Amino acid sequence: MAEAFEGHDINLDGEIAAGVPRKTFAQATWLIVIADVSMSLDNVLAVAGAARDHVPVMVFGLVLSIAMMGLAATYIARPLQRYRWIAYVGLAIILYVALEMIYRGSHEVLAHLNS
């Protein structure tokens, strides 16, 4: 839908994207770095939580997730922009996995401390 309006004067003011501040190279770079770090962190948490104690599965999952994010980033970004609720569902899943890992890990650490 948004592609249909690309390059068209939607509000008929004579200018396309008038009044929209342009991002500097540094701002764009900073946004990309933040997005990459956040996507990398949630991928690591999700893969580590799913793999549990299986290191080869974790390594394979991380390599696969990096490849998929590199190849499918554009296709993933479009629905996330259009349907914000998908991002919240993903956040809830990541939060659940992270809390489960903290809970399980704290029991393992306490078991080692008590012995």
C-alpha positions in Angstrom: 0.0 0.0 0.0 2.7 2.5 1.0 4.6 1.7 -2.2 1.7 3.1 -4.2 2.2 6.5 -2.8 6.0 6.5 -3.1 7.1 9.6 -5.1 3.6 11.1 -5.2 2.5 14.4 -3.7 -0.1 13.0 -1.2 -1.3 16.2 0.3 -1.0 18.2 -2.9 1.2 21.0 -1.4 3.6 20.9 -4.3 6.4 19.1 -2.4 7.1 15.5 -1.7 7.9 14.8 2.0 8.1 18.6 2.7 8.7 19.4 6.3 10.2 16.0 7.2 13.6 16.5 8.8 16.4 14.7 7.0 18.6 12.4 9.0 22.3 12.9 9.1 24.7 10.1 8.3 25.5 9.8 12.0 21.8 9.6 13.0 21.1 6.9 10.4 24.2 5.0 11.5 23.2 5.2 15.2 19.7 3.9 14.4 21.2 1.0 12.4 23.6 0.1 15.2 20.8 0.2 17.8 18.5 -2.0 15.6 21.3 -4.5 14.9 22.3 -4.8 18.6 18.7 -5.3 19.7 18.0 -7.9 17.0 21.2 -9.7 17.8 20.4 -9.7 21.5 16.9 -11.1 21.1 18.2 -13.7 18.6 20.9 -14.8 21.0 18.4 -15.1 23.9 15.9 -16.9 21.8 18.4 -19.4 20.4 20.1 -20.0 23.7 16.8 -20.5 25.5 15.6 -23.0 22.9 19.0 -24.9 22.6 19.4 -25.1 26.4 22.5 -27.3 27.0 23.1 -28.3 23.4 26.0 -26.2 22.2 26.0 -27.5 18.6 22.3 -26.7 18.3 22.9 -23.2 19.7 25.8 -22.5 17.2 23.7 -23.7 14.3 20.7 -21.6 15.5 22.8 -18.5 15.8 24.4 -18.9 12.4 21.0 -19.6 10.9 19.4 -16.6 12.6 22.2 -14.3 11.4 21.8 -15.5 7.9 18.0 -15.2 8.0 18.2 -11.7 9.4 20.7 -10.6 6.8 18.6 -12.1 3.9 15.1 -11.3 5.2 15.5 -8.0 7.1 13.6 -6.0 4.5 10.7 -8.5 4.4 10.6 -8.6 8.2 10.7 -4.8 8.6 7.6 -4.1 6.4 5.1 -6.1 8.4 6.6 -4.8 11.6 6.0 -1.3 10.5 2.5 -2.0 9.3 1.4 -4.2 12.2 3.0 -3.0 15.4 1.4 -5.7 17.5 3.8 -8.3 15.9 6.7 -6.5 17.6 4.9 -6.7 21.0 4.2 -10.4 20.6 7.9 -10.9 19.8 8.9 -8.8 22.8 6.6 -10.9 25.1 8.2 -14.1 23.8 11.7 -12.7 24.3 10.8 -11.5 27.8 9.4 -14.9 28.7 12.6 -16.7 27.4 14.8 -14.3 29.2 12.9 -14.6 32.5 12.9 -18.4 32.2 16.7 -18.4 31.6 17.2 -16.2 34.6 15.0 -18.4 36.8 16.7 -21.7 35.6 20.2 -20.1 35.8 19.7 -18.8 39.3 18.8 -22.3 40.5 21.9 -23.7 38.9 24.1 -21.0 40.5 22.5 -21.5 43.9 23.1 -25.3 43.6 26.8 -24.7 43.0 27.0 -22.1 45.8 25.4 -24.5 48.3 27.6 -27.4 47.5 
